[in-house]
Amino acid sequence: MIKFTLGGVTVQQSKFKQLPSFLAAQAQAALVAHATTVAAAIAAAYPVRSGELAAGMSVKSQPRKTKARVVIHNRARYALIYDIGWRTPRTTKKGKANRGTMPARPTFIPRVMQARIDLVPKIAAIMRAEGLTVTGG
């Protein structure tokens, strides 16, 4: 969590009212650029068999008035199973052939978690550029 305080700074009331939406717009631009880079790195980390895992990567920007949000999503139907594994033996639709278990191959989740950590200094820099004091994080 990032906290900021305004100390010893006189800010015009109109500028202060516009500050949340301005910061959100600045953060949204940084967030989209960061998420696009992360999605490309995740896609490159997937093995190339059918190419469905890499092709399923998408970045969707969801800006709000005072919030910055980007969703990185993999549309491949087995992306989650690839990432976390599957302990129950898999079978064919008719239930005849045992395909065994699926070992976990952490690709998406660890990279997204690290990307979130790497994003904090970028957001803090945006806030500092506006004269805000950022502590913690």
C-alpha positions in Angstrom: 0.0 0.0 0.0 1.3 3.5 -0.9 0.4 6.4 1.4 1.1 10.0 0.7 0.9 13.1 2.7 0.8 16.8 1.8 2.9 18.7 4.2 3.9 22.3 3.8 2.5 22.5 0.3 -0.1 25.0 -0.7 -2.1 23.5 -3.5 -4.9 25.3 -5.4 -8.2 23.8 -4.7 -9.1 23.2 -8.3 -5.7 21.5 -9.0 -6.2 19.4 -5.8 -9.6 18.2 -7.0 -8.2 17.2 -10.4 -5.2 15.4 -8.8 -6.8 11.9 -8.4 -8.0 11.7 -12.0 -4.7 13.1 -13.3 -2.6 10.6 -11.3 -4.9 7.8 -12.4 -4.4 8.8 -16.1 -0.6 8.9 -15.6 -0.6 5.6 -13.8 -2.8 4.0 -16.4 -0.3 4.8 -19.2 2.5 3.3 -17.1 0.4 0.3 -16.2 -0.5 -0.5 -19.8 3.1 -0.3 -21.0 4.3 -2.5 -18.1 1.5 -5.0 -18.6 2.2 -5.3 -22.3 5.9 -6.0 -21.6 5.0 -8.6 -19.0 2.4 -10.3 -21.3 5.0 -10.6 -24.0 7.5 -12.1 -21.6 5.0 -14.6 -20.4 4.1 -15.5 -23.9 7.7 -16.0 -24.8 8.2 -18.3 -21.7 5.5 -20.7 -22.8 6.6 -23.8 -24.8 5.8 -23.8 -28.5 3.7 -26.9 -29.3 0.4 -25.7 -30.5 1.1 -22.1 -29.7 -2.3 -21.8 -28.0 -0.8 -20.7 -24.6 1.2 -17.9 -26.1 -1.5 -16.8 -28.5 -4.0 -16.7 -25.7 -2.3 -13.8 -23.9 -4.2 -10.6 -23.8 -3.9 -7.2 -22.1 -7.1 -5.3 -21.5 -7.0 -1.7 -20.2 -9.9 -0.8 -17.8 -9.3 2.8 -16.8 -11.7 4.4 -14.3 -12.0 8.1 -13.3 -9.8 7.8 -10.3 -8.3 4.2 -10.7 -5.8 2.6 -13.0 -6.5 -1.0 -13.9 -5.2 -3.4 -16.5 -6.1 -7.1 -16.7 -3.6 -9.6 -18.1 -5.5 -12.7 -19.2 -4.7 -16.0 -20.9 -7.7 -17.2 -22.9 -6.2 -20.7 -23.5 -8.6 -23.2 -21.9 -5.8 -25.1 -20.1 -3.7 -22.1 -19.1 -4.5 -22.4 -15.4 -3.9 -26.2 -15.4 -0.6 -25.6 -17.1 0.4 -23.1 -14.4 -0.8 -24.9 -11.2 -0.9 -28.5 -12.4 -3.5 -31.2 -11.9 -3.2 -34.0 -9.4 -6.2 -36.1 -10.5 -5.4 -38.4 -13.4 -6.8 -37.0 -16.6 -8.8 -39.2 -19.0 -10.3 -38.9 -22.4 -13.9 -37.8 -22.9 -15.0 -41.4 -23.0 -13.0 -42.1 -19.8 -10.9 -44.9 -21.4 -7.4 -43.6 -21.8 -5.6 -42.4 -18.6 -3.5 -39.4 -19.5 -1.8 -39.2 -16.0 -1.4 -36.1 -13.9 -0.2 -32.7 -15.1 2.8 -31.3 -13.3 2.8 -27.6 -12.4 4.8 -25.4 -14.6 4.6 -22.0 -12.9 4.8 -19.4 -15.7 2.0 -16.9 -15.5 1.4 -16.4 -11.8 5.0 -15.8 -10.6 5.7 -13.4 -13.4 2.5 -11.4 -12.7 3.3 -11.3 -9.0 6.8 -10.0 -9.7 5.5 -7.5 -12.2 3.2 -6.0 -9.5 6.1 -5.6 -7.2 8.2 -4.0 -9.9 5.4 -1.5 -10.7 5.3 0.1 -7.2 8.4 2.3 -7.8 7.0 3.5 -11.1 3.8 4.6 -9.5 5.7 6.2 -6.7 7.8 8.1 -9.2 4.6 9.4 -10.9 3.4 10.7 -7.5 6.7 12.2 -6.6 6.8 14.1 -9.9 3.6 15.8 -8.8 5.3 16.9 -5.6 3.8 14.3 -3.3 5.8 12.6 -0.6 5.7 8.8 -0.9 6.6 6.6 2.1 6.5 2.9 2.6 6.2 0.2 -0.1 
